[in-house]
């Protein structure tokens, strides 16, 4: 995964084109770089999976 692909995935999630996105352990650091730079960072919820993978969902209300 590269930075542009991660940003595209985040936009698809925000626009509700997809309900959730799966990020494999080996892609996490690239994905994290893209997500923490966003103004709506707190709207994304990461759910850790066994083995280091993460599933992300977009929430209407930001987490605290």
N, CA, C and O of each residue as an XYZ file, in Angstrom:
256
protein
N       0.847     -1.177      0.000
C       0.000      0.000      0.000
C       0.890      1.237      0.000
O       1.907      1.282      0.692
N       0.500      2.234     -0.779
C       1.224      3.504     -0.749
C       0.309      4.587     -0.170
O      -0.872      4.350      0.083
N       0.874      5.766      0.031
C       0.148      6.859      0.683
C      -1.110      7.257     -0.089
O      -2.156      7.504      0.512
N      -1.011      7.321     -1.418
C      -2.163      7.718     -2.231
C      -3.299      6.698     -2.124
O      -4.471      7.068     -2.055
N      -2.946      5.433     -2.111
C      -3.955      4.389     -1.968
C      -4.642      4.484     -0.605
O      -5.858      4.321     -0.508
N      -3.870      4.746      0.436
C      -4.436      4.887      1.785
C      -5.401      6.070      1.832
O      -6.485      5.962      2.405
N      -5.016      7.193      1.235
C      -5.882      8.377      1.223
C      -7.169      8.109      0.452
O      -8.241      8.562      0.852
N      -7.066      7.377     -0.646
C      -8.245      7.013     -1.436
C      -9.185      6.121     -0.623
O     -10.403      6.297     -0.658
N      -8.618      5.175      0.100
C      -9.423      4.287      0.935
C     -10.152      5.076      2.021
O     -11.320      4.812      2.309
N      -9.463      6.043      2.620
C     -10.074      6.865      3.667
C     -11.214      7.713      3.104
O     -12.251      7.865      3.751
N     -11.031      8.257      1.921
C     -12.091      9.049      1.295
C     -13.306      8.181      0.969
O     -14.446      8.614      1.140
N     -13.063      6.964      0.503
C     -14.174      6.039      0.214
C     -14.935      5.696      1.482
O     -16.159      5.568      1.463
N     -14.222      5.549      2.568
C     -14.868      5.248      3.843
C     -15.683      6.442      4.332
O     -16.810      6.284      4.801
N     -15.111      7.627      4.219
C     -15.804      8.841      4.660
C     -17.073      9.091      3.830
O     -18.106      9.485      4.372
N     -16.989      8.865      2.540
C     -18.137      9.115      1.665
C     -19.150      7.970      1.682
O     -20.149      8.002      0.965
N     -18.880      6.965      2.506
C     -19.781      5.809      2.699
C     -19.890      4.920      1.463
O     -20.850      4.162      1.325
N     -18.902      5.012      0.561
C     -18.867      4.087     -0.568
C     -18.586      2.675     -0.077
O     -19.019      1.694     -0.681
N     -17.851      2.589      1.035
C     -17.604      1.307      1.703
C     -17.938      1.484      3.181
O     -17.826      2.583      3.724
N     -18.344      0.402      3.818
C     -18.731      0.465      5.231
C     -17.522      0.364      6.159
O     -17.493      0.973      7.229
N     -16.530     -0.414      5.735
C     -15.321     -0.576      6.533
C     -14.161     -0.925      5.615
O     -14.350     -1.391      4.491
N     -12.953     -0.687      6.123
C     -11.763     -1.049      5.362
C     -10.846     -1.887      6.242
O     -10.751     -1.684      7.452
N     -10.185     -2.821      5.605
C      -9.284     -3.738      6.293
C      -7.853     -3.321      5.985
O      -7.483     -3.158      4.822
N      -7.052     -3.149      7.029
C      -5.647     -2.777      6.860
C      -4.798     -3.898      7.449
O      -4.886     -4.200      8.639
N      -3.980     -4.504      6.604
C      -3.112     -5.589      7.045
C      -1.965     -5.028      7.889
O      -1.582     -3.866      7.756
N      -1.440     -5.868      8.740
C      -0.369     -5.481      9.658
C       0.796     -4.821      8.925
O       1.322     -3.812      9.397
N       1.204     -5.361      7.798
C       2.360     -4.824      7.070
C       2.085     -3.455      6.440
O       3.029     -2.742      6.099
N       0.819     -3.075      6.281
C       0.462     -1.784      5.695
C       0.104     -0.732      6.744
O      -0.161      0.420      6.399
N       0.095     -1.110      7.994
C      -0.417     -0.230      9.046
C       0.330      1.098      9.146
O      -0.312      2.144      9.247
N       1.636      1.092      9.122
C       2.388      2.337      9.313
C       2.143      3.337      8.185
O       2.021      4.535      8.438
N       2.071      2.865      6.967
C       1.768      3.757      5.832
C       0.362      4.319      5.992
O       0.140      5.512      5.784
N      -0.581      3.468      6.360
C      -1.962      3.885      6.541
C      -2.089      4.883      7.682
O      -2.808      5.876      7.571
N      -1.392      4.619      8.769
C      -1.439      5.495      9.947
C      -0.941      6.896      9.608
O      -1.510      7.890     10.059
N       0.119      6.970      8.816
C       0.645      8.273      8.388
C      -0.430      9.094      7.695
O      -0.548     10.297      7.929
N      -1.208      8.448      6.850
C      -2.258      9.151      6.096
C      -3.421      9.556      7.003
O      -3.968     10.649      6.862
N      -3.790      8.689      7.919
C      -4.985      8.948      8.732
C      -4.748     10.034      9.782
O      -5.646     10.840     10.028
N      -3.574     10.083     10.406
C      -3.353     11.057     11.480
C      -3.220     12.484     10.959
O      -3.338     13.431     11.737
N      -2.980     12.660      9.680
C      -2.852     14.001      9.094
C      -4.202     14.621      8.745
O      -4.276     15.802      8.404
N      -5.257     13.835      8.828
C      -6.581     14.315      8.428
C      -7.230     15.143      9.527
O      -7.031     14.886     10.714
N      -8.010     16.143      9.116
C      -8.752     16.963     10.073
C      -9.841     16.162     10.770
O     -10.187     16.443     11.918
N     -10.382     15.163     10.076
C     -11.453     14.345     10.647
C     -10.921     13.037     11.253
O     -11.642     12.041     11.317
N      -9.692     13.047     11.683
C      -9.021     11.868     12.250
C      -9.850     11.164     13.319
O      -9.903      9.935     13.351
N     -10.487     11.922     14.182
C     -11.223     11.331     15.302
C     -12.552     10.694     14.889
O     -13.232     10.090     15.719
N     -12.920     10.823     13.631
C     -14.134     10.171     13.142
C     -13.866      8.721     12.740
O     -14.800      7.937     12.573
N     -12.601      8.369     12.587
C     -12.241      7.014     12.194
C     -12.014      6.167     13.434
O     -11.328      6.576     14.371
N     -12.599      4.989     13.422
C     -12.459      4.065     14.551
C     -11.749      2.816     14.064
O     -12.227      2.133     13.159
N     -10.610      2.522     14.666
C      -9.855      1.331     14.319
C     -10.157      0.215     15.306
O     -10.119      0.423     16.519
N     -10.451     -0.950     14.794
C     -10.753     -2.108     15.630
C      -9.662     -3.146     15.370
O      -9.599     -3.744     14.296
N      -8.802     -3.348     16.374
C      -7.676     -4.265     16.234
C      -8.169     -5.699     16.096
O      -9.125     -6.118     16.748
N      -7.497     -6.423     15.238
C      -7.799     -7.823     15.017
C      -6.633     -8.675     15.516
O      -5.522     -8.176     15.701
N      -6.885     -9.903     15.721
C      -5.834    -10.819     16.125
C      -4.768    -10.880     15.028
O      -5.095    -11.030     13.851
N      -3.512    -10.764     15.409
C      -2.426    -10.837     14.440
C      -1.920     -9.484     13.971
O      -0.972     -9.430     13.188
N      -2.523     -8.386     14.426
C      -2.026     -7.055     14.090
C      -2.763     -6.328     12.986
O      -2.429     -5.183     12.683
N      -3.752     -6.954     12.377
C      -4.544     -6.281     11.351
C      -5.561     -5.364     12.027
O      -5.858     -5.527     13.211
N      -6.096     -4.395     11.271
C      -7.052     -3.443     11.826
C      -8.195     -3.238     10.839
O      -7.977     -3.163      9.629
N      -9.414     -3.148     11.363
C     -10.584     -2.801     10.559
C     -10.992     -1.383     10.970
O     -11.151     -1.097     12.157
N     -11.160     -0.506      9.988
C     -11.553      0.878     10.254
C     -12.974      1.124      9.797
O     -13.418      0.624      8.764
N     -13.676      1.914     10.603
C     -15.030      2.366     10.276
C     -15.080      3.875     10.487
O     -14.290      4.428     11.253
N     -16.011      4.538      9.805
C     -16.184      5.980      9.933
C     -17.417      6.243     10.785
O     -18.490      5.696     10.530
N     -17.252      7.091     11.807
C     -18.349      7.418     12.718
C     -18.836      8.843     12.450
O     -18.051      9.723     12.098
N     -20.149      9.056     12.623
C     -20.707     10.397     12.451
C     -20.203     11.356     13.515
O     -19.900     12.514     13.225
N     -20.114     10.873     14.741
C     -19.619     11.714     15.841
C     -18.172     11.342     16.153
O     -17.843     10.159     16.243
N     -17.312     12.335     16.318
C     -15.910     12.025     16.623
C     -15.768     11.408     17.998
O     -16.533     11.699     18.917
N     -14.772     10.551     18.116
C     -14.500      9.965     19.442
C     -13.854     11.019     20.310
O     -13.298     11.995     19.807
N     -13.926     10.825     21.593
C     -13.375     11.832     22.514
C     -11.936     11.555     22.866
O     -11.331     12.308     23.628
